[in-house]
Every structure is written in structure tokens, then in C-alpha cells.
């Protein structure tokens, strides 16, 4: 039976906060939909203190951002993008078109096609999340998306040079400096100066995640990727400093970041809690990380690896760092996670920034039913059919006619019957009976 040495906020508290977020987001979306560019400017000024002559960056503004970075900065961005691109290309190569003759003269198939336009959101309110540009823009381009636009909020009162550079080097066709719900709504709905897109992707805070949720259906989305989550699964083969470092490495994202330790060792659990407090006394980002740890941090002690698998699948965390005697056991048995990081030599920061897997991952238990952003999210797999012979059309038609009548769809049945009459030479009626 799992035992909690530390708990976070209650589900009731989380639900009440979610309702406040939902109501604010609804109002912003409705305002932008009704007033367009004027609302966008007003909301941007209110929340981001940003109301430029144009939200879209010019070529000169983009070049200015690039010129502010060192050669090392640009090379590092290019290295990270090469890793993301390489893995995305391998994933794209695994998506094959299909065509098969299922019956004599009956050809079925599917074709993989990219969506035509995508809006990539790159968070940047607290930190300029350069890596999020790689994950969305580069991956969309590998998928073959024709128009990829990208938007990120101003950082310290202006576009972030590093984020703009990453969006540009990743291949973005249009770059905007807009943040939050207003950016999601503007890209999805369009304004006088921004053509709408077919799909919105990218992580963000709770407001961004809720905006994507509310706009889904009018546009496609990758997934609901809200405030980041991390789960560290560990046993006595590692120490408290390593566990605490990996927990706080994600807790610094914001004030509402769940960071959970799951272990079979109560000794390690208590050492980790002590190390967390020590690190918070020296961590430059402790102001945010300490709030997340206080309100959302958890420490859970289990009796066995089997119990930890069950508890981990219940939690369904975005990131799962496994540092145990046998990490492969968790790889083979866990089912609900956004991404696994197996063994102490890897960690979530590698996946977040540079190693090549995508860091836009499911949160809020969405890992129970979806994986993260990948090249396939930008691909529509569309089916088609061809019937090549009269005999095949007439044969399928007879089955189709009877099945349509069984459901009461007589006009459907006649679609089949007319082909049975024309291609099979048999006089069938609406009841599907042949003379």
C-alpha cells in the first residue's frame, strides 16, 4: 500500500482553480472573435505590456535578433535542432502509405498527407523556451507542412532573440511576438493581419492549455500540454541529491508544477526531502521551485517495484525518470507516461532541450490515452478505395444493399442496387431482393 510522506494540493482545490482559468479564457476568445485585431492589441497591452506596430516580425527584426546571439549560441541551437530533425525524419520514414487488394478487384489504401498550416506556440513568459521552437517548428517542417507560423510572447519587453533565432532557423514561415491565450486565439481564428491556421501545437501554462481545449474542433491541436509534470521513480541504488536535483529541475518551471518521488526506500525518501530543502536554499530559481514543491510536491513510498508501476500508471505523469536497479522492468511494464528517461545517466532536461525526442508531452493524466507531439501529429492518414471490376462491384453491392436495409437506410441501399443492376446484370429492388 503506497504511503505518502508528503502530499500536494487537493483535487478540490485544483478543480476550483481550473474553473477560474476556463472563464477567463472563454472571455478572451470571444473578445478576439468578435473584435479581432483591436481586441488582440488591447489584451496584449493588458497582459504583456506589448502593442507594437505589427505583431509579425519583419526580416530586419529577425536578423537583428540573430545578430544579438554569439556564434556559440547559434551553433548550440543548430545542434539541438539537428537532433530533433534527425529523430523526426526517422519517425516520418516509419509512416508508410498503404495499398492492398483485399478481394479480387477491390483495392483499399491509405495515404499520409501533412496538414496545410500549423501555428506553433512557444512559451516565454517566465523563461524564453528556445527548445519549444525546435519541437514544434522543426517537426512540422519535417512532416511537410507548407505554412508554419510561430508565436512567442515578449520577454523583458521585446522579442526574445534566442527564441526568434530558433523559430527562424527551424524554418518558420511567419514569426509573431504574441503571448498567451490571445496568441492561440489569433492563430486559430485569424485577424485582419493574420491568416488562420488549421492546427495549433505547443506547450504552455494552464491558460494556453485551456485555450487549446476550447478551440479544438475549430482547429486541430496536438494535445493538452499544460504546466509540466515530473515523476522520479528511484530505489536505494541512487542518492537523495540526484533525486532532489531531478525533481527541482522541473519544479522551477513555475508555481504549479507537480514533482513527485516514488520509491521503495523510506531512507531515500527522507534524504531526498532534506536535499530538496538544501538545494532550495541555493537555487537561483528557488522562488518558483519552492512554491511548486510546497503545493504540488509529493513523496510516496511503495513496498515493491510492482506497486510502483501501479502507482506510476495511476499518476500518468508527463515525464518519468527511472533510476532503479532494473529500469527495463518499468520500460516493459509501465503503460501511462508521456516520456520515459531510463537510468541515472539520462534525465528530463536532456529530453527537454537537446537529445532529440519531443518535449511537448501530455499532462493532466492525458498520458492514459495519448502520447506526445511527434511528426505523425502533423500527418493526416486518409483512406481511399477503388473497385476495378464489374464482378467485384456487383458482389460487394449485394452485401452492402442487404446491410443497408437491415439498418433502414434505403437510399444507401439504392447506391448499391444501381451498381448491382448495371455491373452485375441483376434486377435488385429497394429491399435488396433480386429477380
C-alpha positions in Angstrom: 0.0 0.0 0.0 1.6 3.3 -1.0 2.3 5.7 1.9 2.5 9.5 1.4 5.3 11.2 3.3 4.4 14.5 1.5 1.2 15.4 -0.3 0.3 18.3 -2.6 -2.9 20.3 -3.2 -6.2 18.5 -3.1 -8.3 17.7 -6.2 -11.0 20.1 -5.0 -8.5 23.0 -4.9 -7.3 22.2 -8.4 -10.9 22.0 -9.8 -11.7 25.4 -8.3 -8.7 27.0 -10.0 -9.5 25.3 -13.3 -12.9 26.9 -13.4 -11.4 30.4 -12.9 -9.0 29.7 -15.8 -11.8 28.4 -18.0 -13.9 31.5 -17.5 -11.0 33.9 -18.2 -10.1 32.0 -21.4 -13.6 32.0 -22.7 -13.9 35.7 -22.4 -10.6 36.4 -24.2 -11.5 34.0 -27.1 -15.0 35.6 -27.5 -13.5 39.1 -27.5 -10.9 38.3 -30.2 -13.5 36.5 -32.3 -15.9 39.5 -32.2 -13.4 42.4 -32.3 -10.4 40.8 -34.0 -7.2 42.9 -34.2 -8.5 45.6 -31.8 -9.1 43.0 -29.1 -5.8 41.4 -29.7 -4.0 44.7 -29.2 -5.9 45.6 -26.1 -5.4 42.2 -24.5 -1.7 42.1 -25.4 -1.2 45.5 -23.9 -3.0 44.4 -20.7 -1.3 41.1 -20.1 2.1 41.5 -21.9 2.5 45.3 -21.9 3.1 44.9 -25.7 1.4 46.7 -28.5 3.9 47.0 -31.4 3.1 48.5 -34.9 2.9 44.9 -36.1 2.9 41.6 -34.2 4.6 39.8 -37.1 8.3 40.3 -37.1 9.9 41.7 -40.2 13.0 40.2 -41.8 15.0 43.1 -40.4 13.7 42.4 -36.9 14.6 38.7 -37.2 18.1 39.5 -38.4 18.5 41.9 -35.5 17.6 39.1 -33.1 20.1 36.7 -34.7 22.9 39.3 -34.6 22.4 39.6 -30.8 23.5 36.0 -30.3 27.0 34.6 -30.2 28.3 32.1 -32.7 28.3 29.5 -29.8 24.6 30.3 -29.1 23.7 29.8 -32.7 25.7 26.6 -33.1 24.1 25.2 -29.9 20.6 25.9 -31.3 21.6 24.3 -34.6 23.0 21.2 -32.8 19.7 20.7 -30.9 17.6 21.2 -34.0 19.7 18.7 -35.8 18.9 16.1 -33.1 15.2 16.8 -33.2 15.2 16.8 -37.0 17.1 13.5 -37.3 14.7 11.7 -34.9 11.6 13.3 -36.6 12.9 12.2 -40.0 13.3 8.6 -38.8 9.7 8.7 -37.4 8.4 10.1 -40.7 10.1 7.3 -42.6 8.2 4.8 -40.5 4.9 6.2 -41.7 4.2 4.3 -44.9 1.4 4.7 -47.4 -0.6 1.5 -47.9 -2.4 -0.1 -50.8 -3.8 -3.7 -50.7 -6.1 -5.8 -52.8 -8.5 -7.2 -50.1 -10.7 -9.1 -52.5 -10.3 -9.7 -56.3 -10.7 -6.3 -57.9 -11.1 -4.4 -54.6 -8.3 -2.0 -53.8 -8.1 -0.3 -50.4 -5.4 2.0 -49.2 -4.3 5.0 -47.1 -2.2 8.0 -47.9 -0.3 10.1 -45.4 -0.5 13.8 -46.0 0.6 16.8 -43.9 -1.9 19.3 -42.7 -1.7 22.6 -44.7 -0.9 25.1 -42.0 0.2 25.0 -38.4 0.5 27.6 -35.6 3.3 26.8 -33.2 3.2 28.4 -29.7 6.5 28.8 -27.9 6.1 29.8 -24.3 8.3 32.6 -23.0 6.7 34.5 -20.1 9.0 33.4 -17.3 11.7 31.8 -19.4 12.5 32.1 -23.2 11.8 28.5 -24.1 14.1 28.2 -27.0 13.7 24.4 -27.2 9.9 24.6 -27.7 10.6 26.2 -31.1 12.7 23.1 -32.1 10.0 20.7 -31.0 7.1 22.3 -33.0 8.6 24.2 -35.9 11.3 21.7 -36.9 8.9 18.7 -36.5 6.2 20.3 -38.6 8.6 21.1 -41.4 9.9 17.5 -41.4 6.2 16.4 -41.7 5.9 18.6 -44.8 3.6 21.3 -43.5 3.5 24.1 -46.1 2.8 27.1 -43.8 4.3 27.0 -40.3 3.8 30.1 -38.2 5.2 30.6 -34.8 4.4 32.9 -31.9 6.1 33.6 -28.6 5.4 36.4 -26.0 7.7 39.3 -25.4 10.5 38.7 -22.9 11.6 41.7 -20.9 9.6 43.9 -23.1 10.8 42.7 -26.5 11.0 39.6 -28.7 13.4 37.1 -27.2 16.5 37.0 -29.6 17.1 33.3 -28.8 13.6 32.2 -29.3 13.3 34.2 -32.6 16.5 32.7 -33.8 15.3 29.2 -33.0 12.0 29.7 -34.8 13.8 31.2 -37.8 16.5 28.5 -38.0 13.8 25.9 -37.6 12.1 27.0 -40.7 9.1 29.1 -39.5 7.4 30.9 -42.4 6.0 33.7 -40.2 7.1 34.8 -36.8 4.9 36.7 -34.4 5.5 38.2 -31.0 2.3 37.5 -29.1 1.7 35.5 -25.9 -0.9 33.5 -24.0 -4.5 32.9 -24.9 -4.5 35.9 -27.3 -1.8 34.3 -29.4 -3.6 30.9 -29.5 -6.9 32.6 -30.4 -5.4 34.9 -33.1 -3.6 32.0 -34.8 -6.7 29.8 -34.7 -9.4 32.3 -35.6 -7.4 34.7 -37.7 -7.4 38.5 -37.6 -7.1 41.2 -40.2 -3.4 40.7 -40.4 -3.1 37.0 -39.5 -4.5 34.2 -41.7 -5.9 31.4 -39.6 -4.2 28.0 -39.4 -5.6 24.5 -39.4 -3.8 23.3 -36.4 -2.3 24.7 -33.1 0.6 23.0 -31.3 2.9 23.6 -28.5 3.0 23.6 -24.7 2.1 26.4 -22.3 0.6 27.4 -19.0 -2.9 26.5 -17.8 -4.4 29.3 -19.8 -2.8 28.3 -23.0 -3.8 24.7 -22.4 -7.4 25.7 -21.8 -7.4 27.9 -24.9 -6.4 24.9 -27.0 -9.1 22.8 -25.3 -11.8 25.4 -26.1 -10.7 25.9 -29.7 -10.3 22.2 -30.5 -12.8 21.2 -33.2 -12.5 24.6 -34.9 -8.8 23.8 -35.3 -6.8 20.7 -34.7 -4.5 20.5 -31.7 -1.6 18.3 -30.8 -2.7 17.6 -27.2 -3.4 19.4 -24.0 0.0 20.2 -22.7 -0.3 22.4 -19.6 2.1 23.0 -16.7 4.9 20.5 -16.7 5.0 17.4 -14.5 7.7 15.1 -13.4 7.8 11.7 -11.6 11.1 10.3 -10.3 11.0 6.5 -9.7 14.0 5.5 -7.6 15.4 3.0 -5.2 18.4 2.7 -2.9 20.8 2.4 -5.9 20.8 6.2 -6.2 21.1 9.0 -3.6 18.9 11.9 -2.4 20.9 14.6 -4.1 20.3 13.1 -7.6 16.6 12.6 -6.9 16.2 16.1 -5.5 18.1 17.6 -8.4 15.8 15.9 -10.9 12.7 17.0 -9.0 13.6 20.6 -8.8 14.9 20.6 -12.3 11.3 20.6 -13.4 9.7 22.3 -10.4 11.4 25.6 -11.4 9.1 25.8 -14.5 6.5 27.6 -12.5 4.4 27.8 -9.3 2.1 24.8 -10.2 4.5 22.1 -11.4 3.8 18.6 -9.9 7.1 16.9 -8.9 6.7 13.5 -7.3 9.2 11.0 -5.9 8.1 7.4 -6.0 10.4 5.0 -4.1 10.7 1.7 -2.3 13.2 3.2 0.2 11.9 5.4 3.0 15.5 6.2 3.8 15.9 7.6 0.2 12.6 9.4 0.5 13.6 11.3 3.6 17.1 12.0 2.3 15.6 13.5 -0.9 13.3 15.8 1.1 16.2 17.0 3.1 18.2 17.6 -0.1 15.3 19.5 -1.7 15.3 21.9 1.2 19.1 22.3 0.9 19.0 22.9 -2.8 16.2 25.4 -2.5 18.4 27.5 -0.2 20.9 28.0 -3.0 18.9 27.5 -6.3 18.6 30.8 -8.2 15.1 29.9 -9.3 14.0 28.8 -5.8 11.3 31.4 -5.7 9.2 29.5 -8.2 10.5 26.0 -7.5 9.8 26.3 -3.8 6.1 27.1 -4.4 5.7 24.2 -6.7 7.4 21.8 -4.2 5.3 23.2 -1.3 2.0 23.0 -3.1 2.4 20.2 -5.7 5.4 18.1 -4.5 4.7 14.6 -3.3 6.8 11.8 -1.8 5.3 8.3 -2.0 6.8 5.1 -0.5 5.8 1.7 -2.0 6.5 -1.8 -1.0 7.7 -3.2 -4.3 8.6 -2.4 -7.9 5.2 -3.8 -8.9 3.5 -1.3 -6.5 5.5 1.5 -8.1 4.4 0.5 -11.6 0.7 0.6 -10.5 1.1 3.9 -8.7 3.1 5.4 -11.7 0.3 4.3 -14.1 -2.3 5.9 -11.8 -0.3 9.2 -11.7 0.3 9.1 -15.5 3.0 11.8 -15.4 4.3 13.7 -18.3 8.0 12.9 -17.6 9.1 9.7 -15.8 12.7 9.5 -14.6 13.5 5.8 -13.7 16.6 5.3 -11.5 16.3 1.8 -10.1 18.3 -1.4 -10.1 16.3 -2.6 -13.1 14.9 0.3 -15.2 14.0 -2.2 -18.0 11.3 -3.6 -15.7 9.5 -0.2 -15.8 10.0 0.1 -19.5 8.4 -3.3 -20.1 5.5 -2.8 -17.6 4.5 0.8 -17.5 1.7 2.0 -19.8 0.8 5.6 -18.8 3.5 8.2 -19.3 4.5 11.0 -21.7 8.2 10.1 -21.9 10.5 7.7 -20.1 14.0 8.5 -19.1 15.7 5.3 -18.2 18.7 5.1 -15.9 20.6 7.8 -14.0 22.8 8.8 -17.0 19.8 10.5 -18.7 17.4 13.0 -17.3 14.4 15.1 -18.3 16.5 18.1 -19.1 18.2 16.1 -21.9 14.7 15.4 -23.4 13.5 19.0 -22.8 16.4 20.7 -24.6 18.6 18.6 -26.9 18.6 14.9 -27.1 16.1 14.7 -30.0 12.8 13.3 -28.6 10.0 15.8 -28.5 9.3 17.6 -25.2 5.7 18.6 -25.9 4.0 15.8 -23.9 0.7 15.0 -22.3 -0.1 16.4 -18.9 -3.1 16.2 -16.5 -3.3 12.4 -16.9 -3.7 12.7 -20.6 -0.9 10.1 -20.9 -3.6 7.5 -20.3 -4.8 8.0 -23.8 -2.2 9.8 -25.9 1.5 10.2 -26.5 3.3 13.5 -27.1 3.9 15.6 -30.1 5.7 13.9 -33.0 5.9 14.1 -36.7 2.8 11.9 -37.0 0.6 14.5 -35.3 1.0 16.7 -38.3 0.0 13.9 -40.7 -3.5 13.1 -41.8 -3.8 9.4 -42.7 -6.7 9.3 -45.2 -8.2 6.2 -46.8 -9.3 5.6 -50.3 -10.9 2.7 -52.3 -11.0 1.5 -55.8 -13.2 -1.2 -57.3 -11.6 -2.4 -60.6 -14.1 -4.9 -62.0 -17.8 -5.2 -62.7 -17.9 -8.5 -60.8 -16.3 -7.0 -57.7 -18.7 -4.0 -57.6 -21.8 -6.3 -58.1 -20.6 -8.7 -55.4 -19.9 -6.0 -52.8 -23.1 -4.3 -53.8 -25.3 -7.2 -52.9 -23.8 -7.4 -49.4 -24.0 -3.6 -49.0 -27.6 -3.5 -50.1 -28.8 -6.1 -47.6 -26.8 -4.4 -44.7 -28.2 -1.0 -45.5 -31.8 -2.4 -45.5 -31.0 -4.0 -42.1 -30.3 -0.6 -40.8 -33.3 1.1 -42.6 -31.1 3.1 -44.9 -33.0 2.6 -48.2 -31.3 5.4 -50.2 -28.0 3.9 -49.1 -29.2 0.6 -50.4 -30.1 2.0 -53.7 -26.5 3.3 -54.1 -25.5 -0.4 -54.0 -28.5 -1.7 -56.0 -27.9 0.6 -59.0 -24.4 -0.9 -59.3 -25.6 -4.4 -59.0 -28.1 -3.8 -61.8 -25.5 -2.0 -64.0 -22.5 -4.2 -63.4 -24.0 -7.5 -62.4 -27.0 -7.6 -64.7 -29.4 -8.4 -61.8 -32.6 -6.5 -61.1 -32.5 -5.7 -57.4 -35.2 -3.8 -55.5 -35.0 -1.4 -52.6 -35.5 -4.5 -50.3 -32.3 -5.9 -51.7 -34.0 -8.8 -53.4 -33.0 -10.0 -56.8 -35.5 -11.0 -59.5 
